[in-house]
């Protein structure tokens, strides 16, 4: 984006990469008035010749009204229509989780807990995967479940529906 185009549109082109999977596709974040408005591929980057639909939808994810920005606690039973979510502090959330994990490990053993993780190619969790796996091992469980069937489906099958040819 030239300076003339920036001046005319009020948009700034910020180079970077998409963090929504391990591919780390090169891209430009287009920012207007301090707000991310769209993502564009960076053809000069080794993985930036094109962006998948998920990468292009990043602004929707960033600004979604449904995006959680802080811990929430359910205050009503699971069978009620309104779960009664209330905002809690990070300290309360972490203390609650630690207490429950400690209780379960004491009552049933650490192997009774499974840690569920999405696949690194399906979400932005790839930067924290090693930390979650370390927690699993320190906790004493070897049970981790990866959600390929949920998080990786788009990569494996959406291209076939979009272009008529799969990736494999």
C-alpha positions in Angstrom: 0.0 0.0 0.0 1.6 3.2 -1.1 1.6 6.4 1.1 -0.8 8.0 -1.4 -3.3 5.1 -0.9 -2.8 5.2 2.8 -3.5 8.9 2.9 -6.6 8.5 0.7 -8.1 5.5 2.5 -6.8 6.1 6.0 -5.7 2.5 6.2 -2.3 1.3 7.3 -0.8 -2.0 6.1 1.0 -3.8 8.9 3.2 -6.8 7.9 3.1 -10.0 10.0 1.8 -13.5 10.0 -1.5 -15.2 10.8 -1.4 -16.9 14.2 -4.5 -19.1 13.7 -2.6 -22.2 12.9 1.0 -23.5 12.6 1.4 -22.5 9.0 2.0 -18.9 10.1 1.0 -17.6 6.7 2.6 -14.3 5.9 0.0 -11.5 5.7 -0.8 -7.9 6.1 -3.2 -6.6 8.8 -5.1 -3.7 7.4 -5.8 -1.2 10.2 -8.0 1.8 10.0 -8.5 4.3 12.9 -6.8 1.8 15.2 -9.1 -1.1 14.2 -8.3 -4.3 12.3 -10.5 -4.2 9.2 -9.2 -7.0 7.1 -6.3 -9.4 6.5 -4.5 -9.7 3.1 -2.0 -12.3 1.9 1.6 -11.3 1.7 2.9 -12.8 -1.6 6.5 -12.0 -0.7 6.3 -14.4 2.3 7.1 -18.1 1.8 3.7 -19.1 3.2 1.8 -16.0 2.2 0.6 -16.5 -1.3 -3.0 -17.1 -0.1 -4.9 -17.0 3.1 -7.6 -19.5 4.1 -11.1 -18.4 5.0 -10.3 -18.6 8.7 -7.3 -16.3 8.4 -9.4 -13.8 6.4 -12.1 -14.0 9.1 -9.6 -12.8 11.8 -11.3 -9.4 12.2 -14.6 -11.1 12.9 -12.9 -13.2 15.6 -11.2 -10.3 17.2 -14.3 -8.1 17.4 -17.0 -10.8 17.9 -19.6 -9.9 20.6 -19.3 -13.6 21.7 -15.6 -13.4 22.3 -14.6 -14.1 25.9 -12.2 -11.5 27.3 -12.1 -12.6 30.9 -13.0 -15.7 33.1 -16.7 -16.4 33.6 -18.3 -18.6 36.3 -21.6 -20.4 36.0 -23.9 -19.6 38.9 -26.9 -21.8 37.9 -27.3 -25.6 37.4 -26.5 -27.0 33.9 -30.1 -27.9 33.2 -31.3 -24.3 33.4 -31.7 -22.2 30.2 -29.8 -19.3 31.6 -26.4 -20.4 33.0 -26.1 -17.2 35.0 -22.6 -16.4 33.9 -20.7 -13.8 36.0 -17.3 -12.3 35.5 -14.6 -13.4 38.0 -11.0 -12.5 38.5 -8.1 -14.5 37.0 -7.0 -15.3 40.5 -10.4 -16.8 41.4 -10.6 -18.7 38.2 -7.1 -20.2 38.6 -7.7 -21.0 42.3 -11.0 -22.7 41.5 -9.4 -24.8 38.7 -6.4 -25.7 40.9 -8.7 -26.7 43.8 -10.8 -28.9 41.6 -7.8 -30.6 40.0 -6.2 -31.2 43.4 -9.5 -32.7 44.7 -10.0 -35.0 41.7 -6.4 -36.2 41.8 -6.7 -37.0 45.5 -10.0 -38.8 45.2 -9.5 -40.6 41.9 -5.9 -40.3 40.9 -4.3 -38.0 38.3 -4.9 -40.6 35.6 -8.6 -40.0 35.9 -8.1 -36.6 34.3 -7.8 -36.1 30.5 -6.6 -32.8 29.0 -8.4 -31.9 25.8 -6.5 -29.9 23.3 -7.5 -28.6 19.9 -5.1 -29.4 17.1 -2.3 -26.9 16.5 -3.3 -26.6 12.8 -6.8 -25.7 13.7 -6.4 -22.9 16.3 -4.0 -20.4 17.7 -3.1 -22.7 20.6 0.1 -23.9 19.0 2.1 -21.4 20.9 0.9 -22.8 24.2 0.7 -26.5 23.4 4.0 -27.4 25.1 2.8 -25.6 28.3 -0.4 -27.6 28.4 1.4 -30.8 27.8 3.9 -29.9 30.5 1.0 -29.3 32.9 -0.5 -32.6 32.0 2.8 -34.5 32.8 3.4 -32.5 36.0 -0.1 -33.2 37.1 0.6 -36.9 36.6 -1.8 -37.8 33.7 -0.8 -39.2 30.4 -4.3 -38.6 29.0 -4.4 -35.9 26.3 -7.0 -35.7 23.6 -6.6 -33.8 20.4 -9.7 -32.5 18.7 -8.7 -33.2 15.1 -12.2 -34.1 14.1 -13.5 -30.7 15.1 -10.6 -28.3 14.6 -8.7 -29.8 11.6 -11.7 -30.7 9.4 -11.6 -27.4 7.5 -8.0 -27.9 6.5 -8.5 -31.5 5.3 -11.9 -31.2 3.6 -13.0 -27.6 3.0 -10.7 -27.3 0.0 -12.4 -30.2 -1.7 -15.8 -28.6 -1.2 -14.5 -25.2 -2.3 -12.3 -26.2 -5.3 -13.5 -29.7 -6.1 -10.1 -31.2 -5.2 -8.8 -32.2 -1.7 -5.3 -31.6 -0.3 -4.4 -35.2 -0.1 
